[in-house]
Amino acid sequence: MEKNWDATRIPDQRGRLAVVTGANSGLGKATATELARHGARVVLAVRNTAAGARAADEIRAECPGAELEVRELDLASLASVRAFADAFLADHPAVDLLVNNAGLVILGDPGRTADGFELHFGTNHLGHFALTGLLLPVITGRVVSLSSITHKNKRLELDQTHSPSIAYGISKLATTVFGLELDRRLRAAGSPVISVLAHPGVTVTNLTPRAIGQKGWLLRQVTRLNPLFIAPLRTGVLPQLYAATAPDVRGGQFFGPAGWREIRGPVTEVRASDEARDPAVGQRLWALSEELTGVRPIIRSTSSG
């Protein structure tokens, strides 16, 4: 890994097709912008297509000639995930990169997805599990899943009622478990596709406008602490950009900030929690995710064509 790697080191992305979830703002938009700047064709998979169209216009203004598509995807609805996948597959025979970036954090009253799942787990994990599973037969390069440092002190306790902040951490633990279990299955099948993980440390964009709006005191604290403990967007996005584009990335790697408690700093390889790396936990979550979503990912080996 290059020391102090930044977005200027991204290799030429011309000829690559990337799907980025939650690409209308924050880390997702920053990821889409840099991929487009370096030549990739980028699909902005967003819940609000009007916001996605505005983001696309802003990216084109910053990156003239950017090739972008805006497509509707609500990860809190399995019907929407299937509709997105069906429409996408009808238009694209292959995709080089899937960035499972979108993440929901609600600090107020807990909610449910359209399918009745706890909102964080259903959106952040199950929605992305279903999306990845449906697109996996045509993915040729990488799946990047966005984790969080909040996964490190959580256990995968899905049969209990939790506060929203704990539920968010559990959902990000599930994301991490999934990324590592997907890597194990891809390698076992001899697939050329790799699954990698990244987390941004602590950035303002980790706290969605909805979450901050519910907690005015939180916005004040974020503003006060920003210079010391919160990474700016331009550096917070680097771990997932490295995971998505660096030529030396291997399946199963996990990238985050190198600083104190991985809050901010240059990109480095980091370590997932013991729970996240446990293959037995991965197998259990995979089976449960298949059962809950009805999606059974097909992993093709090199020889299966």
C-alpha positions in Angstrom: 0.0 0.0 0.0 1.3 3.4 -0.9 1.9 5.8 2.0 -0.6 8.6 2.3 -2.6 7.2 -0.7 -5.2 9.7 -2.0 -7.7 9.9 -4.8 -5.1 11.2 -7.3 -3.6 7.7 -7.2 -6.7 6.1 -8.5 -5.8 4.1 -11.7 -7.6 4.8 -15.0 -11.1 3.5 -14.7 -12.1 3.8 -18.3 -14.1 0.7 -19.5 -15.4 -0.1 -16.0 -19.0 0.0 -15.0 -19.7 0.7 -11.3 -22.9 0.7 -9.2 -22.8 2.8 -6.1 -25.7 2.7 -3.6 -26.6 5.9 -1.8 -24.7 7.9 -4.4 -26.8 11.1 -4.1 -24.9 12.5 -1.1 -22.0 12.1 1.3 -19.6 9.2 0.9 -21.6 7.7 -1.9 -21.6 10.8 -4.0 -17.8 11.3 -3.3 -17.2 7.8 -4.4 -19.2 8.2 -7.6 -17.5 11.5 -8.3 -14.0 10.1 -8.1 -14.8 6.9 -10.1 -16.4 9.1 -12.8 -13.4 11.6 -12.7 -11.1 8.7 -13.5 -13.3 7.4 -16.4 -15.7 4.8 -15.0 -19.3 4.8 -16.0 -21.2 5.0 -12.8 -24.8 4.0 -11.9 -26.1 6.1 -9.0 -28.5 3.7 -7.2 -30.6 6.0 -5.0 -33.9 6.0 -3.2 -34.8 9.5 -4.3 -34.2 9.9 -8.0 -34.7 13.6 -8.0 -31.9 14.0 -5.5 -29.9 11.5 -7.6 -30.4 13.6 -10.7 -29.2 16.7 -8.9 -26.2 14.8 -7.7 -25.5 13.6 -11.2 -25.7 17.2 -12.5 -23.2 18.3 -9.8 -20.8 15.5 -10.7 -21.0 16.4 -14.4 -20.2 20.0 -13.5 -17.2 18.9 -11.6 -16.2 16.1 -14.0 -17.1 17.2 -17.6 -17.9 14.2 -19.7 -18.8 12.0 -16.8 -20.9 9.0 -17.8 -23.7 8.6 -15.2 -27.0 6.8 -14.8 -29.5 7.4 -12.1 -31.7 4.5 -11.0 -34.2 4.0 -8.3 -33.3 1.7 -5.4 -34.9 1.6 -2.0 -32.9 -0.8 0.1 -35.7 -0.9 2.7 -37.9 -2.7 0.2 -37.0 -6.1 -1.2 -39.5 -5.4 -4.0 -37.6 -2.3 -5.0 -34.3 -4.2 -4.8 -35.6 -6.8 -7.2 -37.1 -4.2 -9.5 -33.7 -2.4 -9.6 -31.9 -5.7 -10.3 -34.3 -6.8 -13.1 -34.1 -3.4 -14.9 -30.3 -3.2 -14.5 -29.7 -6.8 -15.8 -31.9 -6.1 -18.8 -29.6 -3.2 -19.8 -26.2 -4.4 -18.6 -24.6 -7.9 -19.2 -21.8 -7.2 -16.8 -20.8 -4.9 -14.0 -17.2 -4.5 -12.8 -17.8 -2.9 -9.4 -20.5 -2.9 -6.8 -20.1 -0.5 -3.9 -22.5 -1.2 -1.1 -22.2 2.3 0.4 -25.7 3.3 1.4 -26.3 3.3 5.2 -29.1 4.4 7.4 -28.8 5.6 11.0 -31.9 6.6 12.9 -31.5 8.0 16.4 -35.2 8.4 17.1 -38.0 5.9 17.4 -37.1 2.5 15.8 -38.7 1.7 12.6 -39.4 -1.2 10.2 -38.7 -1.8 6.5 -41.5 -2.4 4.0 -41.0 -6.1 4.7 -41.3 -5.8 8.4 -37.6 -6.0 9.4 -35.9 -3.8 11.9 -35.0 -0.7 9.9 -31.2 -0.7 10.2 -30.7 -4.4 9.7 -33.2 -4.6 6.9 -31.8 -1.6 5.0 -28.1 -1.7 5.7 -27.6 -5.5 5.6 -30.6 -7.4 4.1 -31.1 -4.9 1.3 -27.5 -5.1 0.2 -27.4 -8.9 0.7 -30.3 -9.2 -1.7 -28.8 -6.7 -4.2 -25.4 -8.4 -4.2 -27.0 -11.8 -4.6 -29.1 -10.7 -7.5 -26.3 -9.0 -9.3 -23.5 -11.5 -8.5 -23.9 -13.6 -11.6 -22.8 -10.6 -13.7 -20.2 -9.0 -11.4 -16.8 -9.4 -12.9 -14.6 -7.5 -10.5 -15.2 -6.4 -6.9 -17.9 -6.0 -4.3 -17.0 -3.3 -1.7 -19.2 -3.2 1.4 -19.1 -0.3 3.8 -18.6 -1.2 7.4 -18.2 1.0 10.5 -16.0 1.1 13.6 -19.3 0.6 15.5 -19.3 -3.1 14.5 -16.3 -3.8 16.8 -18.1 -3.9 20.1 -21.3 -5.6 19.0 -22.5 -9.2 18.8 -24.9 -10.5 16.2 -28.0 -10.5 18.5 -30.9 -10.3 16.1 -33.6 -11.8 18.3 -33.6 -9.0 20.8 -34.9 -5.4 20.9 -32.1 -2.9 20.9 -31.8 0.9 21.0 -31.4 2.4 17.5 -27.8 3.2 18.0 -27.0 -0.4 19.0 -29.2 -1.6 16.2 -27.1 0.4 13.8 -23.9 -1.1 15.1 -25.3 -4.6 14.8 -26.4 -3.9 11.2 -22.8 -2.8 10.4 -21.5 -6.0 12.1 -23.8 -7.9 9.8 -22.4 -6.0 6.8 -18.9 -6.9 7.9 -19.7 -10.6 8.5 -21.4 -10.7 5.1 -18.4 -9.2 3.3 -16.0 -11.7 4.8 -18.4 -14.7 4.3 -18.8 -13.6 0.7 -15.1 -13.6 0.3 -14.8 -17.1 1.7 -17.5 -18.4 -0.7 -16.0 -16.7 -3.7 -12.5 -18.2 -3.0 -14.0 -21.6 -2.3 -15.7 -21.5 -5.7 -12.6 -20.3 -7.5 -14.3 -17.1 -8.6 -12.3 -14.2 -9.9 -14.6 -11.8 -8.1 -13.3 -10.4 -4.8 -15.2 -9.1 -1.8 -13.6 -6.4 0.3 -14.6 -4.1 3.2 -13.9 -0.5 4.1 -15.0 2.0 6.8 -14.6 5.8 6.8 -13.7 6.2 10.5 -15.9 9.1 11.8 -17.1 11.6 9.3 -20.0 14.1 9.4 -21.6 12.1 6.6 -21.9 9.0 8.9 -24.7 10.9 10.6 -27.5 11.3 8.1 -29.4 14.6 8.0 -32.4 12.8 9.4 -30.5 11.5 12.3 -28.9 14.8 13.1 -32.2 16.6 12.7 -33.7 14.4 15.4 -30.8 15.2 17.9 -30.0 18.9 17.8 -27.5 18.5 20.5 -25.7 16.0 18.3 -25.2 18.5 15.6 -23.7 21.0 18.0 -21.3 18.4 19.3 -20.3 17.3 15.8 -19.6 20.9 14.9 -17.6 21.5 18.0 -15.5 18.3 17.7 -15.1 18.3 13.9 -11.5 19.8 13.8 -10.2 17.2 16.2 -12.1 13.9 15.9 -14.1 13.9 12.6 -12.5 13.3 9.2 -13.4 15.6 6.3 -15.3 13.9 3.5 -12.3 14.0 1.2 -10.3 11.7 3.5 -13.2 9.8 5.0 -14.0 8.4 1.5 -10.5 7.2 0.8 -10.7 3.7 2.3 -13.6 2.7 0.1 -12.0 4.3 -3.0 -8.8 2.3 -2.2 -10.9 -0.9 -1.8 -12.7 -0.2 -5.1 -9.7 0.7 -7.3 -6.2 -0.1 -6.0 -4.6 -2.9 -8.1 -3.0 -4.7 -5.1 -6.3 -5.3 -3.2 -7.0 -8.9 -2.3 -10.3 -10.5 -1.3 -11.2 -10.4 2.4 -9.1 -7.2 3.1 -10.6 -4.5 5.2 -9.5 -0.8 4.9 -9.9 2.1 7.2 -8.1 5.1 8.7 -4.7 4.6 10.3 -5.2 7.0 13.2 -6.2 6.6 16.8 -9.0 4.1 17.2 -9.4 4.3 13.4 -11.3 7.5 13.7 -9.4 9.4 11.0 -6.0 9.3 9.2 -4.4 7.8 6.1 -5.7 4.6 4.6 -4.4 1.4 6.0 -5.5 -2.2 6.3 -7.5 -2.7 9.5 -8.8 -5.8 11.3 -12.5 -6.8 11.8 -13.7 -8.0 15.1 -13.4 -11.6 16.2 -17.1 -12.1 15.8 -17.1 -10.7 12.3 -14.2 -13.0 11.3 -15.8 -16.2 12.7 -16.8 -18.5 9.8 -19.6 -20.1 11.9 -21.2 -16.6 12.4 -20.8 -16.0 8.7 -22.5 -19.2 7.8 -25.4 -18.6 10.2 -25.9 -15.0 8.9 -25.8 -16.2 5.3 -28.4 -18.8 5.8 -30.7 -16.4 7.8 -30.3 -13.8 5.1 -31.2 -16.2 2.3 -34.3 -17.2 4.4 -35.4 -13.6 5.1 -34.8 -12.2 1.6 -35.6 -15.2 -0.6 -32.4 -14.5 -2.5 -29.8 -17.3 -2.9 -26.7 -15.9 -4.4 -25.2 -17.9 -7.3 -21.4 -17.8 -7.2 -19.8 -18.8 -10.5 -16.3 -20.2 -10.8 -13.8 -19.3 -13.5 -14.6 -22.5 -15.3 -18.4 -22.0 -15.3 -18.1 -19.2 -17.8 
